């Protein structure tokens, strides 16, 4: 009986130590790790974003909303919209995460 209580106490103590360690590990993520996780999420399912294209006077030419994986290729931005069309935009573009 005493042996069972000792094993339960050790197991509980081990669980609490592992739980505290995992909390410290998760809370101690660096900015680079958070950014890498965000890039991974973007690659897999895309991120909710709004892409807005402006003309030289600052007027909105066109805007897209949806889950996009954005790729910068040279002087233009490329993404596939919600209709499955490959969109390539060059010029003044603002990309916001929603």
C-alpha positions as CSV (number, residue, x, y, z in Angstrom):
1,X,0.0,0.0,0.0
2,X,2.7,2.4,0.9
3,X,4.7,1.4,-2.2
4,X,1.7,2.2,-4.4
5,X,1.4,5.7,-2.8
6,X,5.1,6.3,-3.4
7,X,4.8,5.3,-7.1
8,X,1.7,7.6,-7.5
9,X,3.6,10.4,-5.9
10,X,6.6,9.9,-8.1
11,X,4.4,9.7,-11.2
12,X,2.5,12.9,-10.3
13,X,5.8,14.7,-9.6
14,X,7.3,13.5,-12.9
15,X,4.1,14.7,-14.8
16,X,4.3,18.1,-13.1
17,X,8.0,18.5,-14.0
18,X,7.3,17.6,-17.6
19,X,4.3,19.8,-17.8
20,X,6.3,22.8,-16.4
21,X,9.2,22.1,-18.8
22,X,6.8,22.0,-21.8
23,X,5.2,25.3,-20.7
24,X,8.6,26.9,-20.5
25,X,9.6,25.5,-23.8
26,X,6.4,26.7,-25.6
27,X,6.5,30.1,-23.9
28,X,10.2,30.5,-24.6
29,X,9.8,30.3,-28.4
30,X,11.9,32.8,-30.2
31,X,10.6,35.2,-32.8
32,X,12.4,33.2,-35.5
33,X,10.6,30.0,-34.4
34,X,7.2,31.7,-34.4
35,X,8.0,33.1,-37.9
36,X,9.0,29.6,-39.1
37,X,5.8,28.2,-37.8
38,X,3.8,30.9,-39.6
39,X,5.7,30.1,-42.9
40,X,4.9,26.4,-42.4
41,X,1.2,27.2,-41.9
42,X,1.3,29.4,-44.9
43,X,2.8,26.7,-47.1
44,X,0.3,24.0,-45.9
45,X,-3.1,25.8,-45.8
46,X,-2.3,29.4,-46.6
47,X,-3.1,32.4,-44.4
48,X,-6.1,34.6,-44.5
49,X,-4.9,37.7,-46.3
50,X,-6.0,40.7,-48.2
51,X,-3.9,41.8,-51.2
52,X,-4.5,45.4,-52.5
53,X,-2.9,46.8,-55.6
54,X,-2.6,50.6,-55.8
55,X,-1.9,53.0,-58.7
56,X,0.8,55.7,-58.6
57,X,-1.7,58.2,-57.1
58,X,-2.7,55.9,-54.3
59,X,-6.1,54.8,-55.6
60,X,-7.1,51.1,-55.2
61,X,-7.0,49.3,-58.6
62,X,-8.0,45.9,-57.3
63,X,-8.2,44.0,-54.0
64,X,-8.3,40.2,-53.3
65,X,-9.3,38.4,-50.0
66,X,-8.8,34.8,-49.2
67,X,-6.4,32.1,-48.1
68,X,-3.2,32.7,-50.0
69,X,0.4,31.5,-50.1
70,X,2.2,34.5,-51.4
71,X,5.4,34.2,-53.4
72,X,7.6,37.1,-54.3
73,X,9.3,36.4,-57.6
74,X,11.6,39.2,-58.8
75,X,9.5,42.4,-59.2
76,X,6.1,40.8,-58.8
77,X,3.9,39.0,-56.3
78,X,2.3,35.7,-57.2
79,X,-0.6,33.8,-55.5
80,X,-3.5,31.6,-56.4
81,X,-6.9,33.2,-55.6
82,X,-10.0,31.4,-54.3
83,X,-11.2,30.8,-57.8
84,X,-8.0,28.8,-58.6
85,X,-6.5,31.5,-60.9
86,X,-2.8,32.2,-60.7
87,X,-2.5,36.0,-60.0
88,X,0.7,37.8,-60.7
89,X,0.8,41.5,-59.6
90,X,3.5,44.1,-60.1
91,X,3.5,47.6,-58.7
92,X,2.6,49.0,-55.3
93,X,1.1,46.1,-53.4
94,X,0.0,45.9,-49.8
95,X,-0.5,42.4,-48.2
96,X,-2.3,42.3,-44.9
97,X,-2.9,39.2,-42.8
98,X,-6.4,39.1,-41.5
